[in-house]
Amino acid sequence: MSVIGHPLGDLPTVRMRCQRNEAVTTVNRARQRGYTVTTSFALDREQRAWCAELRTLAARRLHPLAAAGEPGRVNRPLVAALGELGLLARVLPEDGIVRAMDLCLLRESLAQESTAAETALALQGLGACPVVLAGTAEQRSRWLPEVVAGRAVTAFALSEPGAGSDAAALELRAEPAAHGWTLHGEKTWISNAPGADLHTVFARTRPGARAHGITAFLIPAGRPGLGGHPREMTGGHPVGTLTFDGVPVGPEDVVGEVDGGFRLAMRTLDLFRPSVGALAVGMARAALRAALAHAGERRAFGGPLKDLQAVSHQLAEMATRTEAAALLVHSAAAAHDAGAADVTGRSAMAKLYATETAQYVVDAAIQIHGARALEKGHLLEHLYREVRAPRIYEGATEVQRTVIARELYR
């Protein structure tokens, strides 16, 4: 039995919600009857045209801005361009319904032309998504217009030196104070830190309660006691450490419910995990195109490389795995937008398979190219540095397998 997800496009809110309710009802009825629900995820003509348009836009407008940025630092002109072009508004729409399919198609398309532009867009969405999902009216009106316009840069601060994959073990302390709490501790490997204007910070408000004692706080830059420093990472993206030395926060800074922060973090990651897979698919497609072009032009042993069975079979495997990864990503995104109950497992499958596939495809493309692909500035040299991190962040490969196995028995 198949459930059709939302088509891409700016539909009226009422119509969108009706479609979503109908999809949820269909999913629930199918489950009651014992069917395994598979969401339809074939892209229509408008979606394919939009993806082509995005790639052109990324190549012509965003890639030059990305190339002019300083490695390891927030590229504010690039973020501003994402706002001016309306791309951030597709990630964080006015109606408050964040659509996973939009996010995935954006990330997949941009990644094929500019991984820096793709990352800047994704980080804006990740940092602001908790506000969209659970923020107060005041928080939304104050910050979302600035984020969507590309004027305010966001950060999602969950990871700590002792709490990466095991996020429920985080130790940033929120100690009770006269008008709320004060934060003490450290966050690390935080994208856009320490250059962000706004941070969604997850802190422990109930000691010893693991996932049940974490609260999300919205903290602007310049808050007393908030510090940090950049970290030099392989991919050249802005990543850093945040330090909290008695940072004051009050009830007005809480995003969602007190002690409900872990659940909010997981809701955010359920949405963004398929899109990490989409980033990976974009990189795999770029590497595959480069390998196809090279194998068709490079001559060896009396003919083009593509005529050698070892090379042609490798290309066939690369193409097949890339397409399978894309289908898993699109399926997970459509399932999320349709309100399917098994979105956590689907998201984990999409991220796991797509990121592992991208690593394989980029490596295989380098093998086909030979030494030239390892020269500084070559597309594949760049992708080889970029492709490694997605297998770790927002849930490492091993964590995704654990999530999938757990969901199989629910």
Secondary structure, 3 states (H helix, E strand, C coil): CEEECCCCCCCCHHHHHHHHHHHHHHHHHHHHCCCCCEEECCCCHHHHHHHHHHHHHHHHHHHHHHHCCCCCCCCHHHHHHHHHCCHHHHHCCCCCCCCHHHHHHHHHHHHCCCHHHHHHHHHHHHHHHHHHHHCCHHHHHHHHHHHHCCCCCEEEECCECCECCCHHHCCCEEEEECCEEEEEEEEEEEECCCCCCEEEEEEECCCCCHHHHEEEEEEECCCCCEEEEEECCCCCCCEEEEEEEEEEECHHHEECCCCEHHHHHHHHHHHHHHHHHHHHHHHHHHHHHHHHHHHHHCEECCEEHHHCHHHHHHHHHHHHHHHHHHHHHHHHHHHHHHCCCCHHHHHHHHHHHHHHHHHHHHHHHHHHHHHHHHCCCCHHHHHHHHCCHHHCCCCCHHHHHHHHHHHHCC
